[in-house]
């Protein structure tokens, strides 16, 4: 079931609930820009979404390396989570249900029998409050906030969430996602879901882009993309990106529809560490990704099809790649995976840093 199927009905229910509980706000939906040097990034508070990332290539020509749309209305109709923050629990929860502290919770299934990226109306489909906004200066930044009510999409407890985007020296984009459980324990896995194409958003497929993922293991999945619970070495498999490979070099060896798998990141859990490097030789652009999360979902965008994006350009399969740092999918059912449960008094913090540069 597509996430947009019950969008209007679900949105009406959410607004009605918020009004009844005195928490509704008339927050304006708009576009916001941060600029530092020759880098500029645009956002919308619909889904706390990255709209564009503009950087020079090796010839000094500016280009937009993030897929997206020309208008906020198009983001409201998006079904691919392009650029948005997804949650309360990003990725999949099998059976759209789980048990926590002896209580069974039923979620809103929106991918077959499973819950994907927070349900029918997840955090990508709500209006976030703009808490802070500093357009330029030494560290231009914007902070979005959202208050998720108890029972939203079936999840227990109220949750206060903030996402702060900051431009820093050296063409770095920092993303800090925080969540505070107000009154009940709840699973949390916030994901930043930008689709990247370092050649420019309208430059075709990313099969020739070179990727390195600093992860020695991955979590294999079943036919519904639900982890089996195993943690398997990448050695000898097409999932091995410990040494750089182009996306397309071994993609035909996969039995699935391209890359769409969670990697177990090497390094100390909870510490900021280099996770992935992407290079586009035609443009010369390089993107390095750092995170404090245990996993990263590498998705080669097989399911992008006939999506009309910026400037009328139509995005097609393999038109971008996603590197979604995260907790492991379906962790609520896998006791050997790191826990995603956040308790009142112990906050959730997810950090990402994107560092952009030029290589000859």
C-alpha positions in Angstrom: 0.0 0.0 0.0 1.4 3.4 -1.0 2.1 5.8 1.8 -0.2 8.4 0.1 -3.2 6.1 0.0 -4.8 7.3 3.2 -2.9 10.6 3.5 -5.7 13.1 3.6 -7.8 11.0 6.0 -4.9 10.4 8.3 -3.9 14.0 8.2 -7.4 15.1 9.1 -7.4 12.7 12.1 -4.0 14.0 13.3 -5.1 17.7 13.0 -8.4 16.9 14.8 -6.6 15.2 17.6 -4.1 18.0 18.0 -6.9 20.6 18.1 -8.8 18.6 20.7 -5.7 18.4 22.8 -4.7 22.0 22.4 -1.4 21.3 20.6 -2.3 22.3 17.0 -0.3 25.2 15.5 -0.8 27.1 12.3 2.8 26.7 11.2 3.5 28.1 7.7 5.1 25.8 5.2 8.0 27.4 3.4 11.5 27.1 1.9 14.6 28.1 3.9 18.2 28.5 2.7 21.6 28.3 4.3 24.7 29.7 2.6 28.4 29.5 3.4 31.0 30.2 0.8 30.2 28.4 -2.5 27.8 26.0 -0.8 24.1 26.5 -0.4 21.4 24.2 1.0 17.6 24.7 0.9 15.0 23.1 3.2 11.3 22.9 3.7 9.7 22.4 7.1 7.4 19.9 5.4 9.1 16.8 6.7 12.2 18.8 7.8 13.3 18.1 4.2 16.5 18.8 2.3 15.4 20.4 -0.9 18.7 21.1 -2.6 22.5 21.0 -2.1 24.4 23.2 -4.5 28.1 22.9 -4.8 30.7 23.6 -7.5 32.2 20.7 -9.6 35.9 20.4 -10.5 35.4 23.1 -13.3 33.8 25.5 -10.8 30.3 25.1 -12.2 27.6 25.0 -9.6 25.2 22.1 -9.6 22.5 20.6 -7.4 23.4 17.1 -6.1 20.1 16.3 -4.2 17.0 15.0 -5.9 13.8 16.9 -5.2 10.9 19.0 -6.4 10.2 22.6 -7.5 7.3 23.2 -5.1 6.2 22.3 -1.5 3.0 20.9 -2.9 5.0 18.3 -4.8 6.7 17.3 -1.5 3.3 16.8 0.0 2.4 14.4 -2.8 5.8 12.6 -2.7 5.8 8.8 -2.1 9.6 8.2 -2.2 10.5 10.1 1.0 12.8 12.3 -1.0 15.0 14.4 1.2 12.9 14.1 4.3 13.3 13.0 7.9 11.5 9.7 8.4 10.2 8.4 11.7 9.1 7.8 14.4 10.8 4.5 13.3 12.5 4.6 10.0 12.9 1.5 7.9 10.8 -1.6 8.5 8.9 -3.2 11.4 7.7 -6.6 10.6 4.0 -7.3 10.9 3.4 -3.7 11.9 3.4 -4.6 15.5 5.6 -5.2 18.6 5.5 -5.8 22.3 7.2 -3.5 24.8 7.1 -3.8 28.6 4.4 -6.4 28.3 2.1 -4.2 26.1 1.3 -5.2 22.5 1.2 -2.3 20.0 -0.4 -2.4 16.6 1.0 0.0 14.0 -0.3 1.3 10.7 0.8 -1.1 8.0 1.8 0.7 4.8 4.1 -1.8 3.0 2.2 -5.1 2.8 1.7 -6.3 6.3 4.7 -4.3 7.5 5.3 -0.7 8.8 7.7 1.3 6.7 9.3 4.7 7.6 6.9 5.5 10.4 3.6 4.4 8.9 0.9 6.0 6.7 1.6 9.5 7.9 5.1 9.5 9.4 7.4 12.4 10.2 8.1 13.0 6.5 4.4 14.0 6.0 3.9 16.6 8.8 4.7 20.2 9.2 7.6 20.9 11.5 8.0 24.1 13.6 11.0 26.3 12.7 12.7 26.7 16.1 15.8 28.6 15.0 17.0 30.0 11.7 20.3 31.7 10.9 20.7 32.1 7.2 24.4 32.9 7.0 27.5 33.8 9.1 30.2 31.4 10.5 27.7 28.6 11.1 24.4 29.0 9.3 21.8 26.7 10.7 18.2 25.8 11.0 16.4 23.8 13.6 13.0 22.1 13.1 10.9 20.7 15.9 7.9 18.3 15.9 5.8 17.0 18.9 4.5 13.5 18.1 1.5 12.6 20.2 0.9 9.5 22.2 -0.5 6.8 19.9 0.5 8.5 16.6 0.6 5.8 13.9 0.2 3.3 16.9 3.5 4.2 18.7 3.4 4.5 22.5 4.1 7.8 24.3 4.5 11.4 23.3 7.9 12.2 21.7 9.6 15.6 21.3 11.9 15.7 18.2 14.3 18.2 16.8 16.5 18.2 13.7 19.2 20.8 13.3 21.1 21.4 10.0 24.3 23.4 10.2 26.8 24.4 7.5 30.3 24.4 8.8 33.8 25.2 7.4 35.2 22.9 4.7 31.9 22.4 2.9 30.4 20.3 5.8 26.7 19.8 6.4 26.0 18.6 10.0 22.7 17.0 10.8 21.7 16.4 14.5 18.5 14.6 15.2 17.3 14.4 18.8 14.3 12.9 20.5 13.0 12.9 24.0 10.4 10.4 25.3 7.9 12.4 27.3 5.9 9.8 29.3 6.5 6.2 27.9 9.2 4.1 26.5 9.1 4.0 22.7 11.2 2.8 19.7 12.9 5.6 17.8 14.9 5.4 14.6 15.1 8.8 12.8 16.5 8.7 9.3 17.6 11.4 6.9 16.5 10.2 3.5 18.2 12.4 0.8 18.7 10.9 -2.6 22.2 11.9 -3.8 23.6 12.2 -7.3 27.1 13.8 -7.2 27.0 14.4 -10.9 23.9 16.6 -10.5 20.3 15.6 -9.7 19.5 15.5 -13.5 22.7 13.8 -14.8 21.3 10.3 -15.2 22.1 7.2 -13.3 24.7 6.7 -10.5 26.0 3.3 -11.6 29.4 4.8 -12.4 29.8 6.5 -9.0 32.4 4.9 -6.8 31.3 3.9 -3.3 33.2 2.8 -0.2 31.3 1.6 2.9 33.4 1.0 6.0 31.4 -2.0 7.2 32.6 -5.6 7.4 29.2 -7.0 8.0 25.6 -6.6 6.9 22.1 -7.8 8.0 20.6 -10.1 5.3 16.8 -9.9 4.7 13.9 -12.1 3.6 11.7 -11.5 0.5 9.9 -8.7 2.3 13.2 -6.8 3.1 12.9 -7.8 6.8 16.2 -8.8 8.5 16.5 -12.5 9.3 18.4 -11.6 12.5 21.7 -12.8 11.1 24.8 -10.6 10.9 26.9 -11.8 8.0 30.4 -10.9 6.7 30.5 -9.0 3.4 33.6 -10.9 2.3 33.2 -12.6 -1.1 29.8 -11.0 -1.7 28.5 -8.1 -4.0 27.9 -6.2 -0.7 31.6 -5.8 0.0 32.5 -2.1 -0.4 35.3 -2.1 2.1 37.4 -1.3 -1.0 35.9 1.3 -3.4 33.8 -0.1 -6.2 31.4 1.5 -8.7 27.7 1.0 -7.9 27.1 -0.9 -11.1 30.2 -3.1 -11.1 28.5 -6.1 -9.3 24.9 -5.1 -9.1 23.9 -7.8 -11.6 25.1 -10.4 -9.2 22.4 -9.5 -6.7 19.2 -11.5 -6.6 17.3 -8.5 -5.3 16.4 -5.2 -7.0 19.7 -3.5 -6.7 21.2 -2.5 -3.3 18.8 -2.0 -0.5 20.6 -3.4 2.6 21.7 -2.4 6.1 25.4 -2.4 6.8 26.9 -2.9 10.3 29.4 0.0 10.5 32.9 -0.7 11.8 34.1 1.2 14.8 33.1 2.0 18.3 29.3 2.1 18.8 28.0 5.6 19.7 31.2 7.4 18.5 31.3 9.6 15.4 33.1 7.6 12.7 33.7 7.7 9.0 31.0 5.5 7.4 31.1 5.9 3.6 32.8 7.8 0.7 31.2 8.5 -2.7 33.1 9.8 -5.7 31.9 11.0 -9.0 34.8 11.2 -11.4 33.0 13.2 -14.1 32.2 16.1 -11.8 35.1 15.5 -9.4 32.8 15.7 -6.4 33.4 13.6 -3.3 31.1 13.1 -0.4 32.3 11.6 2.9 29.7 10.6 5.5 30.3 10.3 9.3 27.8 9.1 11.9 27.4 7.9 15.5 24.8 5.3 14.4 25.4 1.5 14.3 24.1 1.0 10.7 23.7 2.5 7.3 21.2 1.6 4.7 22.7 1.6 1.2 19.9 2.1 -1.4 20.5 2.4 -5.1 17.0 3.7 -5.8 15.7 0.9 -8.0 12.1 1.9 -7.2 12.4 5.4 -8.5 10.3 5.4 -11.7 8.9 8.2 -13.7 9.2 10.7 -10.8 8.9 14.2 -12.1 11.5 16.3 -10.2 13.1 19.7 -10.4 12.9 21.5 -13.7 10.7 18.8 -15.1 13.5 16.3 -15.1 12.1 12.7 -14.7 13.9 10.5 -12.2 14.3 6.9 -13.1 15.7 3.7 -11.4 19.3 4.1 -10.2 19.0 7.9 -10.7 20.5 8.4 -7.2 21.7 6.6 -4.1 20.8 6.9 -0.4 23.1 6.4 2.5 20.7 6.3 5.5 22.5 6.1 8.8 20.3 4.3 11.3 19.6 1.7 13.9 19.2 -1.8 12.4 15.8 -2.4 10.8 13.1 -4.4 12.7 15.2 -4.1 15.9 12.1 -4.4 18.0 12.0 -8.1 17.0 15.7 -8.9 17.1 17.2 -9.2 20.6 20.7 -9.5 19.2 20.4 -6.1 17.4 21.2 -2.8 19.2 18.1 -1.6 21.0 16.0 1.3 19.6 14.0 1.8 22.7 14.2 5.3 24.2 13.1 5.7 27.8 12.0 8.9 29.5 15.0 10.6 31.0 17.4 9.1 28.4 17.4 11.0 25.1 18.0 9.8 21.6 20.8 11.5 19.6 21.6 10.8 15.9 24.5 12.7 14.3 25.5 12.8 10.6 28.2 14.9 9.0 28.5 15.2 5.2 31.9 16.5 4.0 32.1 17.6 0.4 35.3 18.1 -1.6 36.8 18.0 -5.1 39.0 15.3 -6.5 40.8 15.4 -9.8 
